[in-house]
Amino acid sequence: MQSFVSTVAYRGIETLDVSVQVHMSNGLPAMAIVGLADKAVAESKERVRAALSSLGLALPAKRIAVNLSPADLLKEGAHFDLPIAMGLLLAMGALPSDSLSEHIILGELALDGSISRVTGILPAALHAKASAKAFICPAENGAEAAWAGDMTIRASKNLTELINHLRGNQLLAAPVAHAESPLEDGPDLADLKGQETARRALETAAAGGHNLLMVGPPGAGKSMLAARLPSLLPPLTAKEALEATMIHSVAGALPESGLIQRRPFRDPHHSASMASLVGGGQKAWPGEVSLAHRGVLFLDELAEFSRPALDSLRQPLETGDIVIARANHHVRYPARFQLVAAMNTCRCGYLSDPARACSRAPRCAQDYMSRISGPILDRFDILLDVAELRPRELLSDQLSESTADVRMRILSSRKFAAARQADQPEILNAHLEAKSLNEELKNNEEIRTLYSEALEKQTLSARGFHKSIRVARTIADLAASQHITRYHVLEALSYRRFFLFGADNG
């Protein structure tokens, strides 16, 4: 007696077909699971045995072999419980032989026969849809699976419901994706006093998707500015929402609705390890850079992060993805995020105030800054000195511009940029290629002269030079200008004149 049931294994967010093959033969009663299964899968036999027993179904006194094919693919996770149980029921004749021939099945079994929630449902559902197969999953995952679109999905609470459905005695209703509730805006920019220069830089960063570093004394408003960035960004497109949801699904970090509806905002503590930032661990889980995909990664107290952790961000910032290599894994996760960071000028934070600065100033500031490598600093498009608020600004009753007003300008600038580069409308200015940047300088001697002087005086690197052009292009888009002008370049260069420790740093 034998049977075949289809399920999936994961390599990052990629889903791979796995065939659960069950064979029963005469011999000493035993059950073995083979096919490079990890401990969670190997323990499935006890969960399956107990779940079937709770329904009054005992395994036959035979030698049972469960093969997870292909044998050279590592199988991880408890989602193999349900397909193994279905394979056993087919082999025992408890289910019609053809009832599961065109299905992909995932689910963890509890000892009482209930089917528990598992991770990675949306990638698996999309895989089933692409394979023109029906999909069976836990009821708790039904709303998530429904976002895969028009396909046959059956979400069951327990084995009894599922068996009755497959026998034709009960009909499981198709799950429905939770209706999207209106998204509330986050913190409002109107709450922020003063900081007009910082607000302008934040608007520019949001419009072009630029990386932003803010340096200033404690209480200047750096964290408040960063927290308001996600509300300035355009809503996720359908494609971006699916990308973000698949990553969160694999990581087991989805909201109740089963869909990521707003741009992610990740703010790990400065004690975070390199593995927690870029991903890793024994099972190569996605890290903060992937969970921030299509959103914002905020690193507060940047200099307090370990240097290896910060340097690990160099690859995803350049390529938009991260590769995690392990002995048994070689996993690629998307990681196209906007990096925003904040830090004090020095450990005490009051370098610019002789009355409050520590006795080691400015040496303490130099030591503090040396914790951040030059290549990481060079990957910020905008370097912003956030000044301490004056008392009159704090006590002022004048209302600042709201998030809604600023967001309208940002949306307009992005529409202008998309129309300007009609061949690649989805590409943000922060990711423009060198060919597009060279076109901006072509036949414009005034702009070329400005950058020539900047390269000599500010010691801009080649990367910093190109980043400055990208920022200038965004400033021009905010002004609805087809071409970069002298004023746009000067403003962009001002964001590279980073006063730190008494020197300009490009």
C-alpha positions in Angstrom: 0.0 0.0 0.0 1.4 3.4 -1.0 0.3 6.9 -1.6 1.6 10.3 -2.8 0.9 13.8 -1.5 2.3 17.1 -2.5 3.7 19.8 -0.2 6.6 22.3 -0.4 9.9 23.1 1.2 11.4 26.6 1.5 14.7 28.1 0.4 14.3 31.7 1.6 11.0 32.8 0.1 11.4 30.4 -2.8 9.1 27.4 -2.6 10.2 24.0 -3.9 8.0 21.0 -4.6 8.2 18.1 -2.2 6.4 14.7 -2.7 5.4 12.9 0.5 5.5 9.2 -0.4 4.0 6.7 2.1 4.6 2.9 1.8 3.2 0.2 4.1 4.5 -3.3 4.1 4.5 -6.4 6.2 7.1 -6.5 9.0 7.7 -5.3 12.5 5.4 -2.4 13.3 7.5 0.8 12.9 7.4 4.2 11.2 10.4 5.9 9.7 10.6 9.3 8.0 13.5 9.6 5.5 14.6 12.3 3.1 16.9 14.7 4.9 14.4 15.7 7.5 15.3 18.0 10.4 14.3 17.2 14.0 11.0 19.0 13.8 10.0 16.8 10.8 11.4 13.6 12.4 9.1 14.3 15.4 6.1 14.5 13.1 5.5 10.8 13.4 4.5 11.1 17.1 2.3 14.1 16.5 0.6 12.4 13.5 0.2 9.1 15.5 -1.5 11.0 18.4 -3.7 13.1 16.1 -5.0 10.1 14.3 -5.5 8.2 17.5 -7.7 11.1 18.8 -10.0 10.5 15.9 -10.2 6.8 16.7 -7.9 5.9 13.8 -5.0 3.6 14.8 -2.0 3.1 12.5 -1.9 -0.5 11.1 0.5 -3.0 12.6 2.9 -2.7 9.6 6.2 -1.3 8.6 5.6 2.3 7.4 8.1 4.3 5.5 7.6 8.0 4.7 9.9 9.4 2.1 10.2 13.1 1.5 11.4 13.5 -2.1 13.7 14.9 -3.4 16.0 13.2 -0.8 18.9 15.7 -1.1 16.7 18.8 -0.2 16.7 19.7 3.5 13.2 19.6 5.0 12.5 21.9 7.9 9.4 22.8 9.9 6.3 21.3 11.3 4.2 22.1 8.2 4.9 18.5 7.0 2.6 17.1 9.7 -0.6 17.4 7.7 0.6 16.1 4.4 2.2 13.1 6.2 -1.1 12.4 7.9 -3.0 12.7 4.6 -0.6 10.3 3.0 -1.1 7.8 5.7 -4.9 8.1 5.4 -4.7 7.5 1.7 -2.5 4.5 2.2 -4.9 3.1 4.8 -7.8 3.5 2.4 -9.5 6.0 4.8 -9.7 8.6 1.9 -10.6 8.2 -1.8 -7.4 7.4 -3.7 -7.8 10.4 -6.1 -9.0 13.0 -3.5 -5.6 14.7 -3.1 -4.0 14.2 -6.4 -4.0 17.9 -7.4 -3.5 19.5 -4.0 -0.6 21.1 -2.1 -1.0 20.6 1.6 0.6 22.4 4.6 -0.2 22.3 8.3 1.0 21.4 11.8 -1.0 18.9 13.8 -1.8 19.2 17.5 -2.2 16.0 19.6 -6.0 16.4 19.6 -6.2 16.5 15.8 -6.6 20.2 15.4 -4.5 21.9 12.7 -2.2 24.7 13.9 -0.9 27.8 12.1 2.4 27.6 10.2 4.7 30.1 8.5 5.3 30.6 4.8 1.7 30.2 3.7 1.5 33.0 1.1 4.6 31.8 -0.9 3.2 28.3 -0.9 -0.3 29.4 -2.0 1.2 31.4 -4.9 3.2 28.4 -5.8 0.1 26.2 -5.8 -1.7 28.8 -8.0 1.2 28.8 -10.5 1.1 25.0 -10.6 -2.7 25.0 -11.1 -3.3 23.0 -7.9 -5.7 23.4 -5.0 -4.4 24.4 -1.6 -5.1 23.0 1.8 -3.9 24.9 4.9 -4.8 25.6 8.6 -7.9 27.8 9.2 -5.7 30.4 11.0 -3.8 30.8 7.8 -6.8 31.0 5.5 -6.9 34.9 5.3 -3.3 34.9 4.3 -3.7 32.3 1.6 -6.7 34.1 0.2 -4.4 37.0 -0.9 -2.9 34.6 -3.5 -6.0 35.4 -5.6 -8.4 33.3 -7.6 -7.7 29.7 -6.7 -9.2 26.8 -4.8 -8.3 27.1 -1.1 -9.6 24.9 1.8 -8.7 26.0 5.3 -9.6 23.5 8.0 -9.6 23.8 11.8 -9.0 20.1 12.4 -8.6 16.7 10.8 -12.2 15.7 11.2 -13.4 18.7 9.1 -10.8 18.0 6.4 -11.6 14.3 6.2 -15.3 14.9 6.0 -14.7 17.4 3.2 -12.5 15.1 1.2 -15.1 12.3 1.6 -17.9 14.6 0.3 -19.7 14.7 3.7 -19.0 18.3 4.5 -18.1 21.4 2.5 -15.4 23.7 3.7 -16.0 27.3 2.8 -13.3 29.1 0.9 -11.4 31.5 3.2 -11.9 35.2 2.5 -9.1 37.8 2.8 -9.8 40.3 5.5 -11.0 43.6 4.2 -8.4 46.3 4.5 -9.2 48.7 7.2 -8.4 52.4 6.5 -4.8 53.0 7.3 -4.2 55.7 9.9 -1.4 58.1 9.5 1.5 57.8 11.9 3.0 60.6 13.9 2.4 64.0 12.3 5.2 66.4 11.2 3.1 69.2 12.6 4.1 68.0 16.1 7.8 68.8 15.3 8.9 72.3 16.3 11.4 74.2 14.1 14.0 72.2 12.2 13.2 73.6 8.8 16.4 72.4 7.3 15.9 68.9 8.7 12.3 68.8 7.5 13.4 69.8 4.0 16.1 67.1 4.0 13.5 64.5 5.2 11.1 65.5 2.4 13.9 65.2 -0.2 14.9 61.7 1.2 11.3 60.6 1.0 10.8 61.9 -2.5 13.8 60.1 -3.9 14.2 57.1 -1.6 17.6 58.4 -0.4 19.5 57.1 2.6 19.7 59.7 5.4 22.1 60.2 8.4 21.2 62.7 11.0 23.8 63.9 13.6 23.0 66.2 16.5 22.8 66.6 20.2 20.2 64.7 22.3 16.7 66.0 22.1 17.2 67.7 18.7 14.4 65.7 17.2 16.3 63.1 15.2 14.1 60.1 16.2 10.9 62.2 15.8 11.9 63.0 12.2 12.7 59.3 11.4 9.4 58.1 12.9 7.5 60.4 10.6 9.2 59.2 7.4 6.9 56.1 6.7 3.8 58.4 6.6 5.4 60.5 4.0 6.0 57.6 1.6 3.5 56.5 -1.0 1.3 53.5 -0.2 2.6 50.1 -1.2 1.7 48.9 -4.7 0.1 45.5 -5.0 3.4 44.0 -6.1 5.4 45.5 -3.3 2.7 44.4 -0.7 3.0 40.8 -1.9 6.9 41.0 -1.7 6.8 42.3 1.8 4.1 39.9 2.9 6.0 36.8 1.6 9.1 37.8 3.6 7.1 38.4 6.8 5.2 35.1 6.2 8.4 33.1 6.1 9.6 34.9 9.3 6.2 34.3 11.0 5.7 38.0 11.6 2.4 38.7 9.7 -0.4 40.8 11.0 -3.9 39.3 11.6 -5.1 40.5 8.1 -2.5 38.3 6.4 -1.1 41.2 4.3 1.4 43.9 4.9 -0.6 47.0 4.1 1.8 49.8 5.1 5.5 50.3 4.4 7.6 48.4 7.0 9.5 50.5 9.6 12.1 48.5 11.5 14.1 50.0 14.3 16.4 47.4 15.8 18.2 48.1 19.1 21.9 49.0 18.8 22.8 45.8 20.6 21.5 43.8 17.5 23.9 41.2 16.1 25.0 40.9 12.6 22.8 37.8 12.1 19.7 39.7 13.4 20.4 42.6 11.0 21.1 40.7 7.7 19.6 37.3 8.6 21.1 34.0 9.4 21.0 31.5 12.2 20.8 27.7 11.8 17.8 28.0 9.4 18.9 31.2 7.6 16.0 33.3 8.7 15.4 36.7 7.2 16.9 39.6 9.1 15.9 43.2 9.7 17.1 44.4 6.3 14.7 41.9 4.6 11.8 42.7 7.0 12.3 46.3 6.0 12.0 45.5 2.3 10.1 48.3 0.5 10.1 50.3 3.7 12.5 52.0 6.2 15.3 50.6 8.3 16.0 53.0 11.2 19.3 52.7 13.1 19.2 54.9 16.2 22.5 55.6 18.0 24.4 54.4 14.9 27.8 54.5 16.4 26.7 52.1 19.2 26.1 49.3 16.7 29.0 46.9 16.3 31.3 47.5 13.3 30.8 44.0 11.8 27.0 44.5 12.0 27.2 47.9 10.2 29.6 46.7 7.6 27.3 43.8 6.8 24.8 46.4 5.4 27.1 47.3 2.5 26.0 44.5 0.2 22.2 45.0 0.6 22.5 48.8 0.3 24.2 48.3 -3.1 22.4 45.4 -4.6 18.9 45.4 -3.0 19.2 41.8 -1.8 21.1 39.8 0.7 22.7 36.3 0.3 23.0 34.2 3.4 25.4 31.3 3.0 25.5 28.4 5.4 26.7 24.8 5.2 23.3 23.5 4.2 21.8 26.8 2.9 22.4 29.3 0.3 19.5 31.7 0.6 18.7 35.0 -1.2 16.3 37.4 0.4 15.1 40.8 -1.1 16.4 43.8 0.9 15.5 47.0 -1.0 15.1 49.4 1.9 15.7 53.0 2.8 18.3 53.4 5.5 17.8 56.2 8.0 20.2 56.6 10.9 20.7 59.0 13.8 23.6 59.5 16.2 25.0 62.1 18.6 28.1 64.1 17.8 30.0 62.3 20.5 29.4 60.0 23.4 28.3 62.9 25.7 26.3 64.4 22.8 27.3 68.1 23.5 30.4 68.6 21.4 29.1 72.0 20.1 28.3 73.3 23.6 31.5 74.1 25.6 29.5 74.4 28.8 28.2 70.9 28.6 30.9 69.1 26.5 33.0 66.5 28.3 36.6 67.1 29.2 37.9 65.0 26.3 36.3 67.1 23.6 37.0 67.1 20.7 39.0 63.9 21.0 36.0 62.0 22.3 34.1 62.9 19.1 36.9 61.6 16.9 37.0 58.3 18.8 33.2 58.1 18.6 33.1 58.6 14.9 35.8 56.1 14.2 33.4 53.4 15.2 31.7 53.9 11.8 33.7 52.9 8.7 34.2 55.3 5.8 32.4 52.9 3.3 29.3 52.9 5.4 29.3 56.7 5.7 29.7 57.0 2.0 26.5 55.0 1.4 24.4 57.8 2.9 23.0 60.2 0.3 22.2 62.9 2.7 24.4 63.8 5.7 22.5 66.2 8.0 23.6 68.2 10.9 20.5 68.6 13.2 21.0 71.6 15.4 19.6 71.9 19.0 16.3 73.7 19.2 16.3 77.3 20.5 14.0 78.1 23.4 11.9 80.4 21.3 11.3 77.6 18.8 10.2 75.2 21.5 7.9 77.8 23.0 6.5 79.0 19.7 2.7 78.5 19.0 3.3 78.6 15.3 2.0 75.4 13.6 4.4 73.5 11.4 3.4 72.0 8.1 1.5 68.7 8.4 2.5 65.3 7.1 -0.5 65.4 4.7 0.7 68.6 3.0 4.3 67.4 2.7 3.1 64.0 1.4 1.2 65.6 -1.4 4.4 67.3 -2.7 6.3 64.0 -2.5 3.6 62.2 -4.5 3.6 64.9 -7.1 7.4 64.8 -7.4 7.4 61.0 -7.8 4.7 61.3 -10.5 6.9 63.9 -12.2 9.9 61.7 -12.0 8.0 58.7 -13.4 6.8 60.7 -16.4 10.3 62.0 -17.0 11.8 58.5 -17.1 9.0 56.8 -18.9 11.1 53.8 -19.8 11.7 53.0 -16.1 9.0 54.7 -14.1 9.4 52.5 -11.0 13.0 53.4 -10.5 13.6 55.9 -7.7 16.2 58.6 -8.0 18.3 57.0 -5.3 18.8 54.0 -7.7 19.3 55.8 -11.0 22.1 54.2 -13.1 25.2 56.0 -14.1 24.0 56.4 -17.7 21.0 58.5 -16.5 23.3 60.6 -14.2 25.7 61.3 -17.1 22.8 62.7 -19.2 22.2 65.2 -16.4 25.7 66.6 -16.8 25.9 66.5 -20.5 26.4 69.9 -22.2 26.0 71.7 -18.9 29.3 73.3 -18.1 28.0 75.3 -15.1 27.0 72.1 -13.3 30.2 70.3 -14.3 32.2 73.2 -12.9 30.3 73.1 -9.6 31.0 69.5 -9.2 34.6 69.9 -10.2 35.1 72.4 -7.4 33.2 70.2 -5.0 35.4 67.2 -5.8 38.5 69.2 -5.1 37.3 71.0 -1.9 35.1 68.4 -0.2 37.0 65.3 -1.2 33.9 63.6 -2.5 34.4 60.0 -3.5 33.1 58.7 -6.8 30.1 57.2 -4.9 29.5 60.5 -3.1 29.6 62.4 -6.4 27.0 60.2 -8.0 24.8 60.3 -4.8 24.9 64.1 -4.9 23.7 64.1 -8.5 20.8 61.8 -7.5 19.8 64.1 -4.7 20.0 67.1 -7.0 17.7 65.3 -9.4 15.2 64.7 -6.6 15.3 68.4 -5.6 14.7 69.3 -9.3 11.7 66.9 -9.3 10.2 68.6 -6.2 10.4 71.8 -8.1 8.9 70.2 -11.3 12.0 71.1 -13.2 13.0 69.0 -16.2 16.7 69.8 -15.8 19.0 70.2 -12.8 20.0 73.8 -12.2 22.8 75.5 -10.2 20.5 75.9 -7.2 19.5 72.2 -7.1 23.2 71.2 -7.1 24.1 73.7 -4.4 21.4 72.4 -2.1 22.4 68.8 -2.8 26.1 69.6 -2.1 25.0 71.3 1.2 23.8 67.9 2.3 27.3 66.5 1.8 29.0 69.3 3.8 28.9 67.5 7.0 30.4 69.4 9.8 31.9 66.9 12.2 34.7 67.2 14.6 35.7 70.6 13.0 36.1 69.3 9.5 34.1 68.9 6.3 33.6 65.3 5.4 32.4 64.3 2.0 
